Amino acid sequence: MSGSGATVLVREGVLRLTFERPEKCNAIDRAMEEVLRSCAAELESRDDLRVLLIRAAGRYFSAGFDVSGRVAEMSRLEGSAYRRAYREMHELFDAFERSEKPSLVALQGPCLGGALELALSCDFRIAAEAASFRFPEVELGVVPGSGGISRLTRLVGPGWARWLAVAGEPVTARQALEIGLVHEVVPDDALEQRVDRLAARLAALPREAVGLAKLAIDTCERLDRGSARDVERIVNSLLVPADEHAAGLAGLRSDRKGAGDGG
């Protein structure tokens, strides 16, 4: 995908997307948006792909959507045409969130606006010490509306959502870890190794268990406690008789037997 501002490669079941537009702070233009859309579709359609890993080259993870691209285009639209264009972004980020295959984002630097909305739609967020997070939309008289406020509030609660989306204040990597915005913070020079290791682990996990676990979490979040317990039982009623569970038990028994022999 030469000239798209991003590169894509597949290795050992991991679909690896790298933003490579450092001269523009990796701002997401139409070409990069189409690469994201293509990756979401490929992740769903190809059985050999198990995980999506998104990373970036340069000082910024991304400054958000390019103001000379989609932002400028949408500012010229009104009414139903505007809402239709807006749905395109909702549908893109929703595709990452609803996929049964896990997505992982490596955040090596500032992550702003639409790029933060993208990161929030992924399952796992690993940040380097140099990373930071900010929603500047309020300064432009709008809000982060491509799932930004809804996902942010669900993750960090309304207090920190106000800090980011109302006050437009930045959050450091360490603050992001404390409030639940990211899962882990590592030294800058350890980020690549850490995300590669996590991506490989996710790719090796039983496919059906991972997919149903994602579905169960999303469903249980919307249910009362009793109904959520029912979902857990239904999911395991599908997984326990499956070959993946039998293989896992066999491997566990073998490991324990080997440990016992060694003792």
DASUL-V616032 format. One record per residue. N is the residue number from 0. PHI is phi as a letter, one per 30 degrees, with the letter a starting at -180 (none if undefined). D_FIRST is the distance of its C-alpha to the first C-alpha in whole Angstrom. Layout:
n=N phi=PHI d_first=D_FIRST
n=N phi=PHI d_first=D_FIRST
This chain:
n=0 phi=none d_first=0
n=1 phi=d d_first=4
n=2 phi=i d_first=6
n=3 phi=d d_first=6
n=4 phi=i d_first=8
n=5 phi=a d_first=7
n=6 phi=b d_first=6
n=7 phi=b d_first=7
n=8 phi=b d_first=10
n=9 phi=c d_first=13
n=10 phi=b d_first=16
n=11 phi=h d_first=20
n=12 phi=i d_first=19
n=13 phi=c d_first=17
n=14 phi=d d_first=14
n=15 phi=c d_first=13
n=16 phi=c d_first=11
n=17 phi=b d_first=11
n=18 phi=d d_first=12
n=19 phi=b d_first=11
n=20 phi=b d_first=13
n=21 phi=d d_first=16
n=22 phi=d d_first=18
n=23 phi=c d_first=18
n=24 phi=h d_first=19
n=25 phi=h d_first=16
n=26 phi=e d_first=17
n=27 phi=d d_first=15
n=28 phi=c d_first=14
n=29 phi=d d_first=13
n=30 phi=d d_first=9
n=31 phi=d d_first=10
n=32 phi=d d_first=12
n=33 phi=d d_first=10
n=34 phi=d d_first=8
n=35 phi=e d_first=12
n=36 phi=d d_first=13
n=37 phi=d d_first=11
n=38 phi=d d_first=12
n=39 phi=d d_first=15
n=40 phi=d d_first=15
n=41 phi=d d_first=14
n=42 phi=e d_first=17
n=43 phi=d d_first=19
n=44 phi=c d_first=19
n=45 phi=c d_first=18
n=46 phi=d d_first=22
n=47 phi=d d_first=20
n=48 phi=c d_first=18
n=49 phi=c d_first=21
n=50 phi=b d_first=20
n=51 phi=c d_first=17
n=52 phi=c d_first=17
n=53 phi=c d_first=15
n=54 phi=b d_first=16
n=55 phi=b d_first=15
n=56 phi=c d_first=16
n=57 phi=j d_first=19
n=58 phi=d d_first=22
n=59 phi=c d_first=21
n=60 phi=d d_first=19
n=61 phi=a d_first=19
n=62 phi=d d_first=21
n=63 phi=j d_first=20
n=64 phi=d d_first=19
n=65 phi=d d_first=19
n=66 phi=d d_first=22
n=67 phi=d d_first=21
n=68 phi=c d_first=19
n=69 phi=e d_first=20
n=70 phi=e d_first=23
n=71 phi=d d_first=24
n=72 phi=d d_first=24
n=73 phi=d d_first=25
n=74 phi=d d_first=28
n=75 phi=c d_first=29
n=76 phi=c d_first=29
n=77 phi=b d_first=33
n=78 phi=h d_first=34
n=79 phi=d d_first=32
n=80 phi=d d_first=29
n=81 phi=d d_first=29
n=82 phi=d d_first=29
n=83 phi=d d_first=27
n=84 phi=d d_first=24
n=85 phi=d d_first=25
n=86 phi=d d_first=25
n=87 phi=e d_first=21
n=88 phi=d d_first=21
n=89 phi=e d_first=24
n=90 phi=d d_first=22
n=91 phi=d d_first=19
n=92 phi=d d_first=21
n=93 phi=d d_first=23
n=94 phi=d d_first=21
n=95 phi=d d_first=20
n=96 phi=d d_first=24
n=97 phi=d d_first=25
n=98 phi=e d_first=23
n=99 phi=d d_first=26
n=100 phi=c d_first=23
n=101 phi=d d_first=23
n=102 phi=b d_first=21
n=103 phi=b d_first=21
n=104 phi=b d_first=20
n=105 phi=c d_first=21
n=106 phi=c d_first=22
n=107 phi=c d_first=23
n=108 phi=a d_first=24
n=109 phi=e d_first=25
n=110 phi=b d_first=23
n=111 phi=b d_first=24
n=112 phi=h d_first=25
n=113 phi=d d_first=22
n=114 phi=d d_first=20
n=115 phi=d d_first=24
n=116 phi=d d_first=24
n=117 phi=d d_first=20
n=118 phi=d d_first=22
n=119 phi=d d_first=25
n=120 phi=d d_first=23
n=121 phi=d d_first=22
n=122 phi=d d_first=25
n=123 phi=b d_first=25
n=124 phi=b d_first=25
n=125 phi=c d_first=26
n=126 phi=c d_first=26
n=127 phi=d d_first=27
n=128 phi=e d_first=30
n=129 phi=d d_first=28
n=130 phi=d d_first=27
n=131 phi=a d_first=28
n=132 phi=b d_first=28
n=133 phi=a d_first=29
n=134 phi=c d_first=29
n=135 phi=d d_first=30
n=136 phi=e d_first=30
n=137 phi=d d_first=34
n=138 phi=d d_first=34
n=139 phi=c d_first=32
n=140 phi=i d_first=35
n=141 phi=b d_first=33
n=142 phi=b d_first=32
n=143 phi=d d_first=29
n=144 phi=c d_first=29
n=145 phi=c d_first=26
n=146 phi=i d_first=27
n=147 phi=d d_first=28
n=148 phi=d d_first=32
n=149 phi=d d_first=32
n=150 phi=d d_first=30
n=151 phi=d d_first=31
n=152 phi=d d_first=35
n=153 phi=d d_first=35
n=154 phi=d d_first=34
n=155 phi=c d_first=36
n=156 phi=i d_first=38
n=157 phi=d d_first=40
n=158 phi=d d_first=41
n=159 phi=d d_first=38
n=160 phi=d d_first=36
n=161 phi=d d_first=38
n=162 phi=e d_first=38
n=163 phi=d d_first=34
n=164 phi=c d_first=34
n=165 phi=c d_first=37
n=166 phi=d d_first=38
n=167 phi=i d_first=34
n=168 phi=d d_first=35
n=169 phi=d d_first=33
n=170 phi=b d_first=33
n=171 phi=d d_first=33
n=172 phi=e d_first=31
n=173 phi=d d_first=35
n=174 phi=d d_first=36
n=175 phi=d d_first=33
n=176 phi=d d_first=34
n=177 phi=d d_first=37
n=178 phi=c d_first=37
n=179 phi=j d_first=34
n=180 phi=d d_first=31
n=181 phi=b d_first=29
n=182 phi=d d_first=31
n=183 phi=a d_first=31
n=184 phi=b d_first=31
n=185 phi=b d_first=30
n=186 phi=e d_first=31
n=187 phi=e d_first=28
n=188 phi=d d_first=27
n=189 phi=c d_first=28
n=190 phi=d d_first=25
n=191 phi=e d_first=22
n=192 phi=d d_first=25
n=193 phi=d d_first=26
n=194 phi=d d_first=23
n=195 phi=d d_first=22
n=196 phi=d d_first=26
n=197 phi=d d_first=26
n=198 phi=d d_first=22
n=199 phi=d d_first=24
n=200 phi=d d_first=27
n=201 phi=d d_first=26
n=202 phi=d d_first=24
n=203 phi=d d_first=27
n=204 phi=d d_first=29
n=205 phi=e d_first=31
n=206 phi=d d_first=28
n=207 phi=d d_first=31
n=208 phi=d d_first=33
n=209 phi=d d_first=30
n=210 phi=d d_first=29
n=211 phi=d d_first=33
n=212 phi=d d_first=33
n=213 phi=d d_first=30
n=214 phi=d d_first=32
n=215 phi=d d_first=35
n=216 phi=d d_first=35
n=217 phi=d d_first=33
n=218 phi=d d_first=36
n=219 phi=d d_first=39
n=220 phi=d d_first=38
n=221 phi=c d_first=39
n=222 phi=c d_first=42
n=223 phi=d d_first=46
n=224 phi=d d_first=47
n=225 phi=d d_first=48
n=226 phi=d d_first=46
n=227 phi=d d_first=43
n=228 phi=d d_first=45
n=229 phi=d d_first=45
n=230 phi=d d_first=41
n=231 phi=e d_first=42
n=232 phi=d d_first=44
n=233 phi=d d_first=42
n=234 phi=d d_first=39
n=235 phi=d d_first=41
n=236 phi=d d_first=43
n=237 phi=d d_first=40
n=238 phi=d d_first=39
n=239 phi=d d_first=42
n=240 phi=d d_first=43
n=241 phi=d d_first=39
n=242 phi=d d_first=38
n=243 phi=d d_first=36
n=244 phi=d d_first=39
n=245 phi=d d_first=41
n=246 phi=d d_first=39
n=247 phi=d d_first=39
n=248 phi=d d_first=43
n=249 phi=d d_first=43
n=250 phi=d d_first=41
n=251 phi=d d_first=43
n=252 phi=d d_first=46
n=253 phi=d d_first=45
n=254 phi=d d_first=44
n=255 phi=d d_first=47
n=256 phi=d d_first=49
n=257 phi=d d_first=48
n=258 phi=d d_first=49
n=259 phi=d d_first=52
n=260 phi=d d_first=53
n=261 phi=d d_first=52
n=262 phi=d d_first=54
